[in-house]
């Protein structure tokens, strides 16, 4: 299939990311339908012209008429949806997702999926510390990274269409990773950072911190306002990779502590110079 203006796009799960997809695609002229169990989410999306049609339950006609379905669901809910409703998909339908873990999900869904539809996994590396379609904003994709996660079961046509979807949404950089590479990487750049932010907020019970902090603490803990249901599920599903990254961090933290403990100024400065050089690579992009 091709990603053309007459493509009918169905978004299942109209939260922050699903809603932002809908806004971006509507502005590009696509017809967008959404399914979400929250009546207030559907009502808001229809009222604000974020979607053309919206339903609070799976509607057979909406599923059958879709040429592309984007799943913005928790991993376990996504798997259950496929098990319960894949019979409604039209032959040739392409499925993709926004899910934050892959190894535990992609192979299972591809194994259970009908042979006449295809699922190509993707991960938009964008978000905000707020939730819901009410906070959706297609501008969060501009300049951000988008990862396509193919397996040997995926066709080059589906991979290319998924990459075109990323470009259409406004992502600046599009990469390909295997499910295993994705989960190792996401364990470091996303999940570990959330663990650190949560730990910073829970290791000190001083309720007056807000009166004393500067921008550095605020920046480091911005993502500590966390969706505990979603992130705990993601952490557990990616537990081996996340534990490896936590152990690496603990080891490096311990080495820096040792430098401070023995008064090794040059050792600390060397770490800081390395840190500055690596961070500068982000600024170049």
Secondary structure, DSSP 8 states (H G I E B T S, - for coil): ----TT-EEEEE--SHHHHHHHHHHHHTT-EEEEE-S-HHHHHHHHHTTS-SEEESS--HHHHHT-SEEEE-S-HHHHHHHHHHHGGGS-TT-EEEE--S--HHHHHHHHHHS-TTSEE-EEEEE---SS-SGGG--GGGGTT-EEEEE--TTS-HHHHHHHHHHHHHHT-SEEEE--HHHHHHHHIIIIIIHHHHHHHHHHS---TTGGGT--HHHHHHTGGGS--HHHHHHHHHHTHHHHHHHHHHHHHHHHHHHHHHHTT-HHHHHHHHHHHHHHHHHHHH-
